[in-house]
Amino acid sequence: MPTAIAVTSSDLVLPPHDRQTPPAAVQPLESLESSLTGMHALIEQHGYVIALYPASTPGDVTRRLHAVRSVLESDRIALLGIDLPPLGVALLAQQLRQLSVCDFSPGVLASAARLLAHYIYAGALLSSVAKLDRVPVSLKSHAKSWVPGAQFAVLANPRPQLIRVGQGELPGPEFGTRLLVAPGQLPADWLTETLAPAWRVQGVTTVPLSAESTRWWGTGKLAEFAAGLYDVSVLYQLVSSVRREECHWCGLELIGDRCGFCAAPLPPASARELPKARVRAASSVRALPRGAT
């Protein structure tokens, strides 16, 4: 069975692209007991679980996730706090679900989350940036947000950017993407009619707005968007092109500079080469002939 991908709420579960894409699980559940039962079942069925949650997730939810892993005493649960807006986290979870049916080990899949996040363009259309504290906002923009009818297009990832609608353009991806749009209390016309053509996206899909989005963006008057890679063959090529290492702490494979399961950083290259040099030196020593001293 493929590695299980979990998110913290059902509104972070996007529809699968095809029949091969596995569903996502939801963790934690309403109580600690039900969360323990559900997580144990996932481990028994899938072997490993990768749980994603937005960095804005309330503390009681993240504490329950860590409590579940602690009580189960399992090293097969990766808890990854992702510094993306909620729709970006949902898109990342969908990409990992697509890759979970490929031949990647659980360690590579978990550490691939940080790599794939760099290729997600996530933002929102807002009527006010007065309470936006997750993206740098100038005093001038704050002042403009009080003007009646003003709207702002904000890009949170991969590089923060803020423009007033009609006065500039948001930098978009230079590779083929599909655009996800989650309308809230603002219509998404500007996203579908202006942003999508400007970014030359290869399709637009409308999805429900996550309940977490209002907290992340500081207002309910928004329409959220996220664009990213969607072709599983391209995702596979991206992840498989990165050199794999072995975690010195838990022994799982990883890509990048940190293990997704135990969070241990990759040692410096010099430290990684030292054990290999010792092995080579040991193998070069010839055994003494029988009877020699």
VOLO-540453 format. One record per atom (N, C-alpha, C): z, y negated, x. Coordinates in steps of 0.001 Angstrom, whole numbers, plus 524288, in hexadecimal, padded with zeros to 5 digits. Each point is the difference from the previous one (the first is absolute). Layout:
<rs>
ZYX;...
</rs>
This chain:
<rs>
80000804B28033D;800007FB4E7FCC3;800007FB1480365;7FD547FBE07FE33;7FFEE7FB2F8031C;8054C7FD5580004;800DF7FCD880400;804C47FCDA80045;800797FC9C7FB25;804AC7FFCF7FDB5;800D57FCE57FB45;800817FA378015C;7FD8F7FCAB7FCE7;800767FA5480083;8030C7FDFB7FB53;8041F7FD1380108;803547FE097FBCB;800547FA1280039;800A97FD9A7FB6D;800DC7FA5B7FF86;804BA7FF2F7FC74;801EF7FB337FFD8;804F77FF0E7FD5D;7FF917FF027FA28;7FB537FF617FDF8;7FF707FF467FA59;7FA9C801D37FE4A;7FF94801707FB0C;7FB188021C7FDFE;7FBA57FBF87FFED;8015A7FAE87FFD1;7FBDD7FC0F7FFEF;7FDC87FEF280571;801DA802DF803EF;7FDA57FFDA80536;7FC6D804AC800EC;7FF2A803127FBEE;7FC8D804908005A;7FAB17FE8D7FDCB;7FC177FF978036C;7FABB7FEA77FE50;7FD0D804E87FE64;7FC287FF657FC8A;7FCDE804857FE6E;7FD2380241804BC;7FF658052880042;7FD438026C80472;7FA2F7FEC67FFD6;7FD987FFD7804A6;7FA647FF188004E;7FCE8804B27FE07;8022A804A6800DD;7FD2F804C97FEA0;803F6804497FEDF;7FE0A804977FEBD;803648045B7FEA9;802EB8022E804B4;7FE157FED5804B3;802868020E804B2;804DA7FCDA8018D;800697FB267FE14;804767FCB680171;804E2801BB7FD16;80418801AE802C4;804C6801C67FD5A;802D67FB6F7FD60;8032D801227FC14;803277FBE47FD97;8046C7FE588039D;802547FB927FED1;804907FE34802F3;804F1801497FCF8;804288010D802DC;80517800DB7FD90;802E57FACB7FFAF;804077FFCC7FCD4;803507FB5B7FF8D;8057780163801DE;801E17FD20803D8;8053B800B18022C;8021A7FAAD801A7;805147FEDE7FF0F;803D0803787FD88;7FF857FFEE7FA09;802BD803957FD72;800198003B7FA54;804C67FD0C7FE00;80137800957FAF7;803F57FCAA7FD8E;80578800D480235;8013D804AC80193;805368011F80217;7FF8B802AE80542;804558000F802E8;7FFFE8029B80512;7FF15805D47FF4B;8025D802467FBFB;7FF638059D7FF1E;7FA55801737FEE7;7FD7B7FD007FC7F;7FA8A8012C7FEC7;7FC7D7FEEE804AD;801587FC1380319;7FCF37FED6804B3;800648046F803F0;804B280225800A6;800C48046580399;7FCE0804BD7FE39;80043801187FAE8;7FD25804847FDEE;7FA1E7FF43800B9;7FE227FB467FEB9;7FA697FEF980075;7FE118002A80593;802FB7FDAB803A6;7FE5B7FFF380577;8001F8057D8024A;80402803087FEA3;8004980564801F0;7FB50803297FE24;7FE707FF2A7FB18;7FB78802CA7FDE4;7FB077FE7A802E6;7FF877FAF380157;7FB5E7FE37802E5;7FFBD802888055E;8048180050802A9;800188026480532;7FEAC805C87FFAE;80234802A07FC14;7FEEB805957FF5F;7FA39800FC7FEF7;7FD967FC8B7FCFC;7FA8C800C97FE76;7FC287FE298042A;801327FB8380285;7FC397FD9480385;8017E8004C805CF;804DA8012980125;801AA8004A80574;802037FAD880214;7FD0D7FBC37FF2A;801857FAD4801DF;7FEF77FBF57FBBC;803147FBC280016;7FF6E7FBC27FC33;7FFD07FAD4802E5;7FC297FCBE7FEA5;7FFA07FAAE8021D;800E37FC417FB70;8044E7FD2480024;801677FC6C7FBC5;7FF1B7FA5F801BB;7FCC07FD317FD18;7FED67FA8B8012A;802D87FC717FC2A;801BA7FB87801EF;8024D7FC2A7FC75;7FF0C7FA838021F;7FEFE7FC2E7FC81;7FF487FA9B801D5;804F37FDFC8029D;7FF537FC92803C9;804817FDD4802BB;8038D7FCE57FC5C;7FDFB7FE657FB7B;803187FD057FC3E;8030F803727FC46;7FFBC8051D8009D;802AB803A17FC7C;805E07FEF07FFFF;8027B7FFDD7FB68;805A97FEFE7FFC1;80322803D08034D;804647FE2C801FB;803298031E8038B;8020D805027FDA5;8013D800097FAE3;8021E804C27FDAA;7FBEE8045E7FFFF;7FAFD7FE987FF9E;7FBDD803F480016;7FF6C802488057B;7FFC67FCB0803EC;7FF5E801F680559;804D18030B801C4;804A27FE477FE4B;804C3802E28016B;7FFED8057E7FDA5;7FDF68007A7FB3F;7FFC0805287FD90;7FC2C80383802ED;7FB9C7FDBB801B8;7FC4A8031380318;8028A80218804F7;802CF7FC9F802B9;80286801AC804D9;8046C803D97FEE4;802AD7FF417FB94;80428803B07FE92;7FDBD805647FEEF;7FB80800367FD75;7FD76804FF7FEE4;7FEAD802CC80518;7FDAA7FD348039B;7FEA28027180500;804DF801C8802EC;804297FCE77FFB9;804D680158802C0;80293804CE7FD99;8005C800337FAD3;8028A8046D7FD66;7FCE880503800DF;7FADA7FFA47FFB3;7FCC18049C800D5;7FFCB80199805BE;801B97FC7280379;7FFEB800F6805A2;7FA9D801E5801B9;7FC097FD4C7FE0F;7FAA6801A880100;7FD447FC51803CA;7FD4C80259803BE;7FCC97FCEE80390;7FA4A8001D7FE48;7FF29801AE7FB22;7FAB2800477FDEB;7FED87FBB07FC14;8033A7FBF97FFF5;7FF3F7FB8F7FC78;7FF357FB158033E;7FB8D7FD757FF58;7FEF07FB0D802A3;800B67FB997FC0F;8035A7FC468013A;800EC7FB7D7FCA3;7FD9D7FB3B802B0;7FBE27FDDD7FDB0;7FD097FBD380283;800267FB137FCB0;802E57FC17801D8;7FFE87FADB7FD8C;7FB2A7FD15801D5;7FCA87FE7F7FC52;7FAF37FDAB8014B;800137FA367FEA9;7FEC57FCBE803DE;800067FA547FF33;7FAC77FE3B7FDBA;7FECC8020A7FB62;7FB577FE887FD12;801A87FE977FA75;7FCF77FCD17FD51;801137FF2B7FA74;7FF93805257FD08;8024E800617FB5C;8000E804F87FD24;7FAAE802847FF3E;7FBFE7FCF67FEA2;7FADC8025B7FF34;7FDD58021280528;801367FD6C80442;7FE69801EE80528;802A88052A8014A;805038007E7FE95;802CE804F0800DC;7FD938044F7FCB2;7FEA07FEC07FB1C;7FD82803DD7FC95;7FACD801D380248;7FD017FC5D80235;7FB018015E80264;800D280369804CE;803DD7FEA780337;8013880321804A0;80193805897FE6F;8032E800757FBF0;8019B8052A7FE29;7FB47803227FE30;7FC587FD617FD75;7FB42802B27FE45;7FCDC801FE804A9;7FF937FCD68041F;7FD24801A5804A7;8029D804B580291;8052E7FFFB8004D;802C48046C8024B;7FF61804DE7FC9C;7FFC87FF4D7FAE6;7FF04804787FC89;7FAA18025580120;7FC257FCA0800D0;7FAC8801F080149;8000C803208051B;802C67FDF9803E6;800198027E80529;8037D804D58002D;80387800937FC30;803A98045980020;7FD52805487FF6D;7FB47800067FDD5;7FD2A804F67FF6A;7FCAE80135804D0;7FFF97FC6E803CD;7FD1A800E9804DB;8036F80328803C2;7FE21800CD804C3;802C18035C803B1;803E87FD138036E;801FD7FBA67FE23;803E47FD0D80300;80566802677FF42;803038001680433;8055F801DB7FFA4;803577FBDF7FD41;8048C801837FDEF;8035E7FC307FD52;8017D7FB6180370;800EE800FA80510;8017D7FBBF80383;7FBAD7FC09800B1;7FB2B801D78009C;7FB8D7FC7680082;7FF3C7FCF57FAF2;80086802A07FB93;7FF3D7FD6E7FAF3;804057FBAF7FF32;804EA8010680153;804197FC107FF4F;7FF2F7FB5480395;7FEB5800FF804EE;7FF467FBA6803AC;7FADF7FD267FF05;7FC618026E7FD12;7FB1D7FD617FEB1;800CF7FB927FC19;804767FFEE7FD56;800F97FBE87FC1B;7FFC77FA948027D;8023C7FF68804A4;7FFFB7FAE78029A;7FA817FE75801A3;7FCE9803DB801AD;7FA9B7FEE780186;7FCCF7FE3A7FB47;80041802F07FBCB;7FCDB7FEC87FB63;801927FAD07FD8F;804F97FE9180071;801D37FB117FDB6;7FD3F7FB4B80263;7FE5A80074804EE;7FD467FBA880294;7FAA87FEF27FD8B;7FDEF803C67FD2A;7FACA7FF7D7FDB6;800357FEF17FA22;8048D7FEA27FE0E;800957FEB47FA7A;800817FA157FF6C;7FCA17FDC57FCB3;8002D7FA6A7FED9;802AB7FF5B7FAB4;804CF7FE1380024;8032B7FFBC7FB43;801D47FA727FF08;7FFBB7FE5A7FB2A;8019B7FAB67FEAC;800867FF4C7FA29;7FFF77FB117FE58;800AD7FEDD7FA75;7FDF37FA927FEBA;7FEB07FF567FB20;7FEB97FAE57FDC3;804E87FE1B7FD3C;801F77FB678018D;805017FE117FE0A;7FF5E7FA9D7FD92;8034F7FEEC7FC1A;800117FABE7FDB7;803DF7FC81802D5;803828025880316;803E27FD03802E9;801B58030D804CB;800F67FD328043E;8020C80270804C4;805807FE0180124;8027F7FD9E7FC1A;805217FDA0800BF;8041A803FA801AF;7FF99804DD7FE1A;803D98040180145;7FDC08045180379;7FB8B7FEF480248;7FD95803D880374;802847FFAA80566;802BC8041D80198;802B57FFE88050D;7FE3D80452803B4;7FBF1802F57FE93;7FE238043D8034E;7FB007FEA1802E9;7FDD67FB7C7FEE1;7FB5D7FE0E802AD;801167FA5F80191;7FED57FE66804D6;800F87FA9A8019A;7FD267FC1D7FC73;802E87FC437FDEA;7FDD07FC137FC73;801947FA9D801FB;7FC307FC80800A7;8011C7FAC3801F1;802827FCA67FBC5;802837FBCB801A8;8025C7FC627FC42;7FBD47FD8E7FC81;7FB677FF2D80233;7FBAF7FDC87FCFA;7FE6C803A37FB92;7FFC3805178012B;7FEA5803CD7FBF2;80443800527FBE7;804E87FFB4801BF;8044D7FFF67FC40;7FF7B7FB5B7FC47;7FEB47FB7780228;7FF6F7FB587FCBC;7FB7F800967FC29;7FBAE8024F801D9;7FB7B800B27FC98;8010C803DE7FB96;803BE80395800E7;80102803F47FC0A;802677FDB27FB16;801E97FB2F80061;802397FD7E7FB61;7FBE17FD237FCCC;7FB3C7FFC1801F8;7FBC37FD777FD1A;7FE5F8038C7FB7D;7FFE57FE047FB27;7FE89803477FB88;7FA8980255800B1;7FFA08050D7FEF6;7FAEF802A180047;7FE74801E18055D;8031D7FEEE8040B;7FEA5801AE8054A;8007F805EA80082;7FC6D80254802E0;80031805918012A;7FF25800D5805D0;8029D803F38020B;7FFB18012680590;7FE62805AA800D1;7FCB3800D0803DA;7FE8E80540801A8;802D38010780521;80330804148000B;803498012080484;7FEAB805668021F;7FF0E8004580508;7FF29804F2802B1;804DE8012280341;80287804567FEEC;804C380161802D8;7FEF080387804A3;7FBEC8031C7FFBC;7FEBC803D480413;7FA12800898005B;7FDC280088804AD;8028F800DA80514;801C47FB09802C7;7FDE77FB707FE71;801B57FB0D8024A;8011E7FC377FB96;804B97FDC57FFD1;8015C7FC777FBB8;7FC427FB5E7FFAB;7FE7A7FEC57FB40;7FC6E7FBA27FF08;800FB7FE077FA7E;7FFBF7FAE97FF49;800C77FDB07FAD5;7FC1F7FB987FF39;7FD54800217FB8F;7FC6E7FBC37FEA6;800F47FE697FA56;7FE897FB3B7FEC1;7FFEC7FE757FA8A;7FAA78017E7FDD6;7FFEE802907FB7A;7FB1F801D57FDB9;7FC397FB747FF51;7FB48800A78020F;7FC117FBE47FFCF;7FFD97FCAB804D2;803C0800EC8039C;800467FCD1804C4;8007E8037C804D1;7FC4C8035C800C1;800188037180492;7FEB9805937FE77;7FFD680367803EE;7FEC58057D7FF31;803F380366802DC;801368046C7FDBE;8035F803C580295;7FCB88036D803A0;801A6800C0804E0;7FD128037F8037C;80064805947FE15;7FB9B8029E7FF9F;7FFEA805467FDE4;7FED58041A80412;7FFFB804EC7FE75;7FEE9804518039E;7FA5280007801B8;7FF26801E1804B5;7FABA800748021D;7FE18805A77FFC4;80203802EC7FC52;7FE71805717FF34;7FFF9801077FA20;7FD9A8043F7FE7A;7FF6A801357FA7D;8052F8014F7FD63;8012A7FD667FBAC;804DC800EF7FD2C;7FEF4800157FA1D;803D7801E27FD37;8003E7FF587FA5E;804A37FC817FECB;7FF797FCE17FBE9;804107FC3F7FEA0;8030F801EF7FB4A;8051E8002580096;8037F801207FBA9;802207FAE27FDEE;7FFFA7FF5B7FAE4;801E47FB3A7FD89;80409801757FBE1;8049E7FD7D80040;8042C800F47FC3F;801607FADD7FD52;7FDB27FEE57FB7B;801217FB117FD46;8059F7FFEC7FDF0;802747FB7780080;805297FF3B7FDC1;7FFA27FBE57FBBF;803137FBE18008A;7FFC47FBB67FC36;7FB9B7FC298013C;7FD2D800ED8043F;7FB627FCE580138;7FB26803657FF49;7FBCC7FDDA7FDEE;7FB1F802FC7FFB5;7FDDD800ED8057E;7FD1A8043B80094;7FDF8801878051E;7FA567FE66800C5;7FE137FC417FCED;7FA797FE8280048;7FE737FE3F80578;803487FCCF8028C;7FE987FE028052D;7FF828047C803E5;80349803EE7FF6C;7FFD08046F80395;7FB078032C7FF4F;7FE77800E87FB23;7FB6F8034E7FF00;7FADA7FD1780082;800157FAE07FED5;7FB1F7FD057FFF0;7FF077FCEB80503;804107FEC3802E9;7FF647FCE1804C4;8017880317804E3;804C18023380010;801CC802B8804B7;7FCDB804F980101;7FF2D8031E7FC01;7FD35804F4800BA;7FA837FF3380246;7FCCB7FC6F7FDE6;7FADC7FF1C80272;800647FDD68058A;803CA7FC7F800E9;800967FDB780537;8016D8042E80404;80317803D97FE6A;8018E8042E8038C;7FC1A8048980001;7FC1B7FFC37FCB3;7FBF7804127FFA1;80267805677FF3F;803B18003A7FC69;80292805057FEFE;7FC2A803B37FD54;8010C804F280082;7FC80804017FDF3;801EE8023E7FAD3;802ED7FCD97FD33;801FA801987FAE6;805277FD577FEE3;8011B7FF1A7FAFD;804E77FD8F7FE51;8028B8038E7FBF6;805028010A800B8;802F5803347FC53;804C27FCFA7FE22;800CD7FFE27FAE2;804887FD637FDC3;8045D803F07FF28;804AF7FEB4801D8;80485803797FF8E;8049C7FCDE7FDCE;803FE802A07FDFE;804997FD407FDF5;8030B7FD4B8045D;802867FBC07FE9D;803467FD20803B8;8053F802C08008E;801C2800A6804D7;8050A80280800FD;804797FC5A7FE76;80439802487FE27;804A07FCED7FEAF;8024E7FD69804D5;7FF1A802438048C;802077FDDD804E6;7FD0C7FB23801C5;7FB4B7FF2A7FDDC;7FCAE7FBB0801CB;8026B7FAB27FEF3;8028F7FF667FB89;802737FAF97FEB5;804227FE9080404;80325803D5801A8;803FF7FEF2803F5;7FD867FEAE80538;7FBEB802DE8016E;7FD937FF2D8051F;7FD847FA9B80064;7FD397FE5E7FBDC;7FD167FB178002C;803237FB537FE05;8048C800DE7FDD7;803537FBB27FE4E;7FE737FD7E7FAE4;7FC74802697FD11;7FE557FDE07FAFC;7FD55804427FCD3;800587FF827FAE4;7FD3E8039D7FC93;7FA907FE287FEA3;7FED37FB1A80146;7FAD07FDD97FEEE;7FC718011A804A5;7FDD4804B480008;7FCD7801A480472;7FC0C8040F7FE51;7FC44800ED80371;7FC6A8046F7FFB4;7FF9A8021880590;80192804CD800CB;800488023880546;7FAE8802C780158;7FED18003F8050A;7FB43802BE801B0;800F6802BE80533;7FCE7803F680102;80030802C7804FD;7FAB580286800F5;7FE0B7FF94804C1;7FB00802598017C;800E380371804C4;7FD818048A80006;800AD8037E80470;7FBD5804318001C;8002B8032680412;7FC608045680096;800FC804017FBAF;7FBEB802637FE20;80091803B37FBAE;7FD448053280105;7FC468001080398;7FD1C804C780138;8035F8036580393;8013C804B67FE43;803838035680304;7FDB8801628054E;7FADA8004C8007E;7FDAA8014180512;800DA7FB90803E5;7FFDC7FB247FE23;801017FB8480369;805C57FFD98017F;8036D800F47FC41;805998002E8011B;801318044480401;7FD928047C7FF4D;800D98046580394;7FE437FE9780586;7FB6F7FD978006B;7FDFC7FE8C80523;8038A7FC0B802A7;802107FC4D7FCFB;803737FC0580230;804EC8027180246;80281803687FD13;804E580261801C0;7FF0F803DC80472;7FBE4803207FF93;7FF01803FC803FB;7FE297FDB280532;7FE627FB0980001;7FE307FD8C804D8;804817FE2E8037C;804C2800207FDEF;804887FE28802F6;8027680497802F8;8017B7FEFB804C5;802578041B8033F;80525801E47FDA9;800B88051280006;804BF802577FDE9;803E78011180464;804E97FF3F7FEC1;8043A80113803A6;803EC8039A7FD56;803C1801D5802FC;8043B803287FDCD;805017FCDE80029;802BF7FFD67FB9E;804F07FD1F7FFCF;803FB802AC80398;802477FD0280382;803B580241803BF;805288016E7FD72;800C27FE247FB2A;80503801047FD67;7FFAB804A17FC38;7FC237FFD87FC55;7FFB68041C7FC0A;7FB87803D1800E8;7FC717FEC5803A5;7FBDB8039C80158;7FB2B7FFBE7FC9E;7FFF67FCA37FBFE;7FB677FF887FCA3;7FBB87FCDC802BF;7FB34800E07FE55;7FBAA7FCD0801ED;8006E7FA7E7FDC8;7FDE47FC41802DF;7FFE27FAAA7FE07;7FB607FD2280255;7FE977FBBB7FD79;7FC527FC458023B;802B37FAB67FFFF;7FE687FC9880386;8029E7FAF58005B;804B48004580393;803D87FCAE7FEFD;8046E7FF8C80391;80535801937FDA1;7FFE88026F7FB47;804F48016E7FD84;7FF3C804AB7FC60;803C88038D80009;7FFC48048B7FC8F;801407FE607FA6D;7FCE4801D17FC4B;800DE7FE9E7FA90;804A6802C37FD9A;801B18045D8023B;80444803007FDAB;805537FE968023E;8007B7FFFB8052B;8051D7FED88024D;800607FA6680208;7FBA27FD1B7FFD5;7FFC47FA7D801A6;800DD7FF41805D5;7FFF08043480307;800A57FF73805A5;7FB2F7FD688025B;800B67FC1680367;7FB7E7FD7480279;7FD92803918041C;7FB077FF3C800E7;7FD49802ED8040F;801C37FDF78054D;801C38036480396;801A57FE308052A;7FB727FD82802EE;801247FCD0803F6;7FBD57FDC580339;7FCA68043980272;7FB2E7FEA780142;7FC51803CE8022A;8022880293804EA;802B47FCFB80341;8021F80239804D5;803FD8043F7FEDA;8032C7FF357FBEE;803F8803DF7FE9C;7FD81804E27FDB7;7FBA07FF457FD30;7FD59804867FDC0;7FD498033980429;7FE337FD7E80432;7FD3E802D08041C;803AD802FE80395;804F47FE468005B;803AE8027580398;800D3805D07FEDD;801228018A7FB15;8009F8059F7FF09;7FB138031780147;7FB5B7FDC97FEEF;7FB25802B980130;7FF6B800D6805E2;801907FC0180306;7FFA480076805AF;8039D80454801FA;804A4800757FD92;803AC804158019C;7FDCA805687FEC6;7FD72800707FB87;7FDA6805067FE8C;7FBC180179803E0;7FCB37FC2380170;7FBD480118803C2;802448019780542;804397FD59801A4;802668013E8050A;8024F8057D7FFEE;80280801677FBAD;802638052C7FF96;7FBE28044880002;7FBA37FEFE7FD6B;7FBEC803F87FFB5;7FD38800C080533;800677FC2A8038C;7FD5B8006880510;8032D8030B80405;804F6801127FED1;80359802EE803A0;7FEF3805D27FF5C;7FE748028A8041B;7FEC9805867FFC0;804FC8033F80074;8001F8041B7FD09;8047F803908003C;8000F802D880535;804BA800FB80221;80083802EA804E2;7FE7F805A47FF25;7FDB380278803E3;7FEBA8059E7FF80;804E7803367FF74;7FF8F804877FD84;80474803627FF1A;802918015980535;805177FF7380036;802F280154804B1;800CA7FB72803A4;7FD4E7FB9C7FF0B;800A17FB778036E;804DC7FD037FE97;8023E7FCF1803BB;8049D7FCDB7FF17;7FEE17FA5680141;
</rs>
